[in-house]
Amino acid sequence: MPSLKDLKNRIESVKNTRKITKAMQMVAAAKLRRAQDSAEASRPYTERFNAVLGALASANAAGSGGPQLLVGTGKDQTHLLVLMTAERGLCGGFNSNIAKLAKAHALKLLEQGKTVKIITVGKKGRDVVKRDLGEHFVDHIDLSEIKSIRYTDAQAISKSILERFTAGEFDVATLFYSKFVNVVTQIPTAQRVIPASFDDNESTKTESVNYEYEPTEEEILADLLPRGVGTQIFAALLENGASEQGARMSAMDNATRNAGDMIDKLTIQYNRSRQAVITNELIEIISGAEAL
């Protein structure tokens, strides 16, 4: 049974931990507002951009050829997985859920005899999959020094991916990130970016209007598709940023509550032990007095 001093020290330690988790919760709440606004503000542009690309892509589907970013290399052998997670932990299952989705996808491809290459964005996801898939890593992008994600950051990642595609290093590229819904819910998502894929509802948003394009649709696609990759990466980074702060806020709130419950239990145990010590001392005094 721990002594009174040990219990008191432990109570103080848990109280200090609760102060830290409460402070982290408040910081995450402040950052979440900005991150959520950025993610939500990017969605209309991203959706409209993809709708235009989807309409152009569907119009050229019947053609004999098209930009390689749209039609692909004609093979499905080498897959590039871009794992996007946070640079920091203490955010619940945010990082592990994304890494788990990417790991399951990679193992499935390997079972099918495919070649897998992995680019990690954020060290936490890299740490999770390094043990099982470390030999498939080809690059790591460190964003730890970046306080606010900008489009130029996404462009740098996009440029690296496009250069690898042009060099023939892979056939299919897939992004893995977490889509922000609310503070409690973040959805791990896999999104193929090369060859470009569009939802049916995106391509039908503009098909009701008959547009005339100048220059040709093929030339427009060739120019917009690389930008589309950067746009999707930027949107994924913003969604990840909001999801990370939401998950951290929720995790720190739970940690603060648990610390409070532990303090209550330790306080009860401390009071009981203290009462037992006082009772034993009284018994010893009474026994001594009766012996006299």
C-alpha positions in Angstrom: 0.0 0.0 0.0 1.5 3.4 -1.0 2.4 5.8 1.8 0.7 9.1 2.4 3.7 11.0 0.9 3.6 8.8 -2.3 -0.1 9.4 -2.7 0.3 13.2 -2.2 3.1 13.3 -4.7 1.0 11.4 -7.2 -1.9 13.7 -6.8 0.3 16.7 -7.4 1.7 15.0 -10.5 -1.7 14.3 -12.0 -2.8 17.9 -11.2 0.2 19.2 -13.2 -0.6 16.8 -16.0 -4.2 18.1 -16.0 -3.0 21.7 -16.3 -0.9 20.7 -19.4 -3.7 18.8 -21.1 -6.2 21.6 -20.4 -3.8 24.2 -21.9 -3.3 22.0 -25.0 -7.0 21.6 -25.4 -7.5 25.4 -25.4 -4.6 25.9 -27.9 -6.1 23.2 -30.2 -9.5 24.9 -29.9 -8.0 28.2 -31.0 -6.1 26.6 -33.9 -9.1 24.5 -34.9 -11.2 27.6 -35.7 -8.6 28.9 -38.2 -7.9 25.4 -39.7 -11.6 24.7 -40.1 -12.3 28.0 -41.8 -9.4 27.3 -44.2 -10.6 23.8 -45.0 -14.2 24.8 -45.5 -13.2 27.9 -47.6 -11.2 25.7 -50.0 -14.0 23.2 -50.7 -16.2 25.3 -53.1 -13.1 26.1 -55.3 -11.9 22.5 -55.2 -15.3 21.1 -56.0 -15.9 23.5 -58.9 -12.4 22.9 -60.2 -12.9 19.2 -60.2 -16.3 19.6 -61.8 -14.8 21.5 -64.8 -12.0 18.9 -65.1 -14.6 16.1 -64.8 -16.7 17.6 -67.6 -13.6 18.1 -69.9 -12.5 14.5 -69.1 -15.9 13.0 -69.9 -16.0 14.9 -73.1 -12.7 13.5 -74.2 -13.3 10.0 -72.9 -14.4 8.9 -76.3 -11.3 10.2 -78.0 -8.3 8.0 -79.0 -5.9 9.8 -76.7 -5.5 12.4 -74.1 -3.1 13.8 -71.5 -1.2 11.1 -69.7 -2.3 12.5 -66.3 -5.8 11.6 -67.4 -5.5 8.4 -69.3 -2.5 7.0 -67.3 0.4 5.0 -68.5 -1.7 2.1 -69.6 -0.3 -0.1 -66.8 -1.3 -0.7 -63.2 1.9 -2.2 -61.8 3.7 0.5 -59.8 1.7 2.4 -57.2 2.8 5.5 -55.3 1.2 6.1 -52.0 1.4 9.6 -50.5 0.8 9.2 -46.7 -0.2 12.6 -45.2 -0.2 12.8 -41.4 0.8 15.2 -38.7 4.2 16.2 -37.4 3.1 16.0 -33.8 1.3 13.4 -31.7 -1.2 13.7 -28.8 -4.1 13.8 -31.2 -5.8 10.5 -30.4 -6.1 8.0 -33.3 -5.7 10.7 -36.0 -2.3 9.6 -37.3 -2.7 5.9 -36.7 -6.1 5.7 -38.5 -4.6 7.3 -41.7 -1.5 5.1 -41.5 -3.7 2.0 -40.9 -5.7 2.7 -44.1 -2.5 3.3 -46.2 -0.9 0.2 -44.7 -3.9 -2.0 -45.5 -3.9 -0.7 -49.1 -0.2 -1.2 -49.5 -0.3 -4.8 -48.2 -3.3 -5.6 -50.5 -1.3 -4.3 -53.5 1.8 -6.3 -52.5 -0.3 -9.5 -52.3 -1.4 -8.8 -55.8 2.2 -8.7 -57.0 2.2 -4.9 -57.4 5.2 -2.6 -56.8 4.6 -0.1 -54.0 6.4 3.2 -53.4 5.6 5.4 -50.4 6.1 9.2 -49.9 5.4 10.3 -46.4 4.3 13.8 -45.4 4.6 14.2 -41.7 6.8 12.1 -39.4 4.1 10.5 -37.3 2.6 8.4 -40.1 6.1 7.5 -41.2 6.9 6.2 -37.7 3.8 4.0 -37.8 4.4 2.2 -41.1 8.2 2.3 -41.0 8.5 -1.1 -39.3 6.4 -3.0 -41.9 6.9 -0.9 -45.1 10.1 1.0 -44.5 11.8 -0.6 -47.5 9.2 0.9 -49.8 9.9 4.5 -48.7 11.2 6.7 -51.5 10.9 10.2 -50.0 9.9 12.1 -46.9 8.5 15.7 -46.8 9.0 17.6 -43.5 6.5 20.3 -42.7 7.5 20.7 -39.1 8.8 24.3 -39.7 5.6 25.4 -41.5 3.1 27.0 -39.1 0.4 27.7 -41.7 -0.1 25.6 -44.8 0.0 27.6 -48.1 -0.6 26.6 -51.7 3.1 26.9 -52.4 3.7 24.0 -49.9 1.3 21.9 -51.9 2.9 22.9 -55.1 6.3 21.6 -53.9 4.8 18.2 -53.1 2.9 18.2 -56.4 6.0 19.1 -58.4 7.9 16.1 -56.8 5.1 13.7 -57.6 4.7 15.0 -61.2 8.4 14.7 -61.9 8.4 11.1 -60.7 5.4 10.4 -62.9 7.1 12.0 -65.9 10.2 9.9 -65.3 8.1 6.8 -65.3 8.6 5.8 -61.7 5.0 4.9 -61.1 1.7 4.3 -62.8 -0.9 5.2 -60.1 -0.7 7.8 -57.3 -3.1 7.8 -54.3 -3.3 10.3 -51.4 -4.1 9.2 -47.9 -5.4 11.9 -45.5 -8.2 12.5 -43.1 -11.3 14.5 -44.1 -12.7 16.8 -41.5 -16.3 16.5 -40.5 -16.4 17.9 -37.0 -14.5 17.8 -33.8 -15.5 14.2 -33.0 -15.5 12.8 -36.6 -12.5 12.7 -39.0 -12.7 10.2 -41.9 -9.5 8.6 -43.2 -9.7 8.9 -47.0 -7.9 7.4 -50.0 -8.0 9.6 -53.1 -6.5 8.7 -56.5 -4.9 11.7 -58.1 -3.0 10.0 -61.0 -4.6 9.0 -63.3 -7.1 11.7 -62.5 -10.5 10.4 -61.2 -13.7 12.3 -60.8 -17.0 11.5 -59.2 -20.0 11.2 -61.4 -21.8 14.1 -59.7 -18.7 16.3 -60.4 -18.8 15.6 -64.1 -22.6 16.3 -64.3 -22.4 19.7 -62.7 -21.3 21.4 -65.9 -22.6 19.0 -68.5 -26.0 20.8 -68.6 -24.3 23.9 -70.0 -22.8 23.8 -73.5 -19.4 25.4 -73.4 -17.1 26.3 -76.3 -13.5 26.1 -75.3 -10.6 28.0 -76.7 -8.0 26.6 -77.2 -9.0 22.9 -77.6 -10.2 20.8 -74.7 -7.1 18.6 -74.9 -4.8 21.6 -74.5 -6.9 22.9 -71.6 -6.8 19.5 -69.9 -3.0 19.3 -70.4 -2.6 22.6 -68.6 -5.2 22.2 -65.8 -4.5 18.6 -64.8 -1.1 19.3 -63.2 -2.7 22.2 -61.3 -5.5 19.8 -60.4 -3.0 17.6 -58.6 -1.7 20.5 -56.6 -5.2 21.6 -55.8 -6.1 18.2 -54.5 -2.9 18.0 -52.4 -3.6 21.5 -51.0 -7.2 20.6 -50.1 -6.0 17.4 -48.4 -3.4 19.3 -46.4 -6.1 21.7 -45.2 -8.5 18.9 -44.3 -5.7 17.2 -42.4 -4.8 20.3 -40.5 -8.4 20.8 -39.4 -8.7 17.1 -38.6 -5.5 17.1 -36.5 -6.6 20.0 -34.4 -10.1 18.5 -33.9 -8.7 15.2 -32.9 -6.2 16.8 -30.5 -8.9 19.0 -28.9 -11.0 15.9 -28.3 -8.1 13.8 -27.1 -6.9 16.5 -24.6 -10.5 17.0 -23.4 -10.7 13.3 -22.6 -7.3 13.3 -21.0 -8.4 16.3 -18.8 -11.5 14.5 -17.7 -9.6 11.3 -17.0 -7.0 13.2 -14.9 -9.9 14.7 -12.9 -11.4 11.3 -12.2 -8.0 10.0 -11.2 -7.4 12.9 -8.8 -10.8 12.2 -7.2 -9.9 8.5 -6.7 -6.4 9.3 -5.4 -7.9 11.9 -3.0 -10.3 9.3 -1.6 -7.5 6.8 -1.2 -5.3 9.4 0.4 -8.1 10.4 2.9 -8.8 6.7 3.8 -5.1 6.1 4.3 -4.7 9.2 6.4 -7.7 8.2 8.5 -6.3 4.7 9.0 -3.0 6.2 10.2 -4.8 8.5 12.7 -6.9 5.6 13.9 -3.8 3.4 14.5 -2.2 6.3 16.4 -5.2 6.7 18.6 -5.3 2.9 19.3 -1.7 3.0 20.3 -2.3 5.9 22.6 -5.3 4.3 24.2 -3.5 1.0 24.6 -0.5 2.7 26.2 -2.8 4.6 28.6 -4.6 1.3 29.6 -1.3 -0.4 30.2 -0.3 2.2 32.7 
